[in-house]
Amino acid sequence: VDRAECELVTADGARLPILKTVRQATIGGRLRLIEAFIDISDLKRAEEALRRSEQHQRITLESIGDAVIATGTDGRIERMNPVAEDLTGWPRTEAAGRLLNDVFTIVNARTDKPCENLVERAIGTGGVVELARDTTLIARDGTRRQIANSAAPIRDDDGAVTGVVIADWR
């Protein structure tokens, strides 16, 4: 089966996106080519709406003035904004897929002991969790920064937890 996206120009000049398929079939003992045309206008509109929505979400995330990191339920980083890159010293291309604690290393400023895992804590409580103001982030280059952050579960339309979002404000 061969498939190709094409345009069909109607008698009034309107252009409709179509999917053309060509198949071979044996009809009455003879090999024939069968062509089918399917209007994919609705599909194209839905694809464009999805593209615009994804672009809007990306631009919004990148415009937030606080550091934002999103993980899956396994604690692996899925997204982060430029402020989070600057804060942690990790480019998002290198941070993607890594465990949050490898990129977002936080300790108690007074004891220097590691803080509780934010992903586990947010999923375990099912709600927003905040760390004390005496929390220190250790950036990739060893720089220490005083931070205040929170973590919250990300839920799908059915209420199931699909990840965690961490926000930091300084």
C-alpha positions in Angstrom: 0.0 0.0 0.0 1.4 3.4 -1.0 0.2 6.5 0.9 0.7 10.1 0.2 -0.7 13.4 1.6 -2.0 15.6 -1.2 -4.3 18.4 -1.7 -7.6 18.3 -3.6 -8.7 21.5 -5.2 -12.5 21.8 -5.4 -14.5 23.4 -8.2 -14.7 26.6 -6.1 -10.9 26.7 -5.5 -10.9 25.4 -1.9 -7.9 23.3 -1.0 -8.6 20.1 1.0 -5.8 18.0 2.5 -6.4 14.4 1.6 -4.7 11.1 2.1 -4.3 9.1 -1.1 -3.8 5.4 -0.9 -3.1 3.0 -3.7 -3.5 -0.7 -3.4 -3.1 -3.7 -5.7 -6.1 -6.1 -5.9 -7.0 -9.0 -8.1 -10.4 -8.5 -9.5 -11.9 -11.1 -11.9 -8.5 -12.7 -12.2 -6.8 -9.4 -13.3 -4.4 -7.3 -11.2 -5.9 -3.8 -10.7 -4.8 -0.7 -8.8 -7.4 0.8 -6.5 -7.1 4.4 -5.4 -8.8 5.8 -2.4 -9.0 9.4 -1.2 -9.8 10.4 2.4 -10.4 13.9 3.6 -8.0 14.6 6.4 -9.0 18.2 7.1 -10.1 17.5 10.7 -6.8 15.6 11.4 -4.8 18.5 10.0 -6.7 21.0 12.2 -6.2 18.8 15.3 -2.5 18.5 14.6 -2.1 22.2 14.2 -4.1 22.9 17.4 -1.8 20.4 19.3 1.3 22.0 17.9 0.1 25.5 19.0 -0.8 24.1 22.5 2.6 22.4 22.9 4.3 25.6 21.7 2.3 27.7 24.2 3.2 25.4 27.1 6.9 25.4 26.1 7.0 29.2 25.9 5.1 29.6 29.2 7.5 27.2 31.0 10.5 29.0 29.6 9.1 32.4 30.6 8.6 31.6 34.3 11.0 33.6 36.5 11.4 30.7 39.0 13.2 27.5 38.4 10.8 24.7 37.4 11.7 21.0 37.0 9.2 18.3 36.1 9.8 14.6 36.7 8.1 11.4 36.1 6.9 9.3 39.0 10.3 7.5 38.8 12.0 10.8 39.7 13.7 11.2 36.3 13.7 14.7 34.9 11.5 15.2 31.9 11.5 19.0 31.6 13.2 22.0 33.1 13.2 25.7 32.3 16.2 28.1 31.7 16.1 29.4 35.2 16.5 25.8 36.5 19.4 25.3 34.1 21.1 28.4 35.5 20.4 27.5 39.1 21.6 23.9 38.9 24.3 24.3 36.3 22.9 21.5 34.3 21.8 22.0 30.6 18.4 20.5 30.1 19.8 18.2 27.4 22.1 16.6 29.9 19.6 16.7 32.8 16.8 15.0 30.9 16.4 11.4 32.0 18.6 11.8 35.1 17.3 11.3 38.6 16.2 14.6 40.2 18.6 14.1 43.2 21.6 13.9 40.7 20.8 17.3 39.2 18.9 19.1 42.0 21.1 18.2 45.0 19.7 19.8 48.2 21.0 19.7 51.7 20.1 21.2 55.1 22.2 24.4 55.4 22.9 23.8 59.1 23.7 20.1 59.1 24.8 19.6 55.4 22.7 16.4 55.4 20.8 15.5 52.3 17.2 16.6 52.3 14.3 14.2 51.8 13.6 13.1 48.2 11.1 15.7 46.9 9.5 13.3 44.4 8.9 10.6 47.0 7.6 13.2 49.5 5.2 14.8 47.0 3.8 11.5 45.8 3.6 10.1 49.3 1.6 13.1 50.7 -0.4 13.6 47.5 -0.1 17.3 47.9 2.2 20.3 47.8 5.3 20.0 50.1 7.6 22.8 50.9 11.2 22.7 52.2 12.4 24.9 55.0 14.2 28.2 54.2 17.4 26.7 55.4 17.8 24.5 52.4 20.9 24.8 50.2 21.2 23.7 46.6 24.6 22.4 45.5 25.0 23.3 41.8 26.9 21.2 39.4 30.1 23.3 39.8 29.8 23.0 43.6 28.3 26.5 44.1 26.0 26.6 47.1 22.8 28.6 46.9 20.2 29.2 49.6 16.8 28.2 48.1 13.1 27.8 49.0 11.2 25.4 47.0 8.1 23.3 46.8 7.0 20.1 45.0 3.6 19.0 43.9 2.2 15.9 42.2 1.3 16.3 38.5 -2.1 14.6 37.9 -3.8 13.5 34.7 -7.5 14.0 33.9 -8.4 11.0 35.9 -6.5 12.2 39.0 -3.7 9.6 38.7 -0.2 11.0 39.6 2.0 11.1 36.5 4.9 13.0 37.9 6.1 15.8 40.2 6.8 19.5 39.5 9.4 21.3 41.6 9.5 25.1 41.7 12.2 27.2 43.4 12.2 30.8 44.2 15.2 32.6 45.7 
